[in-house]
């Protein structure tokens, strides 16, 4: 398990960048944290760490954003979904088969879609600016 304390959004992005730098394709990150905790900021950092130069935004209304480059990052927001069945309806298995890194916000809404091989990332608000980031899963020391 890895734990980080960040004092602002820029530091949260930096942790995301370092985390994703050498992340293998096909990795799924199940993300947990309250509204405004910094999940999208973390994904923005992941994109930077993967060498992607695209603009990263929350996919709350689109459900899925794809960021393409030398490496591929697929960013899901499950806030509006009620079950894993809805995730499968939008092609979850097709996304997984592409070998991209998949970052899934609001994973608690689709827990049944996960196999147990995913990395779990929790972002906890300690105050208005400070966050505690905990990362657990296969290959995490």
ABEGO torsion letter per residue (X at the ends): XBBBBBABAAAAAAAAAAAAAABBBGBBBBBBEBBGAGAAAAAAAAAAAAGBABBBBBAAAAGBBBBBBABBBBBBBAAABABAAAAAAAGAAAAAAAGBBBBBBGAAAAAAABAGABBBBBBBBABAABBBBBBBEBGBX
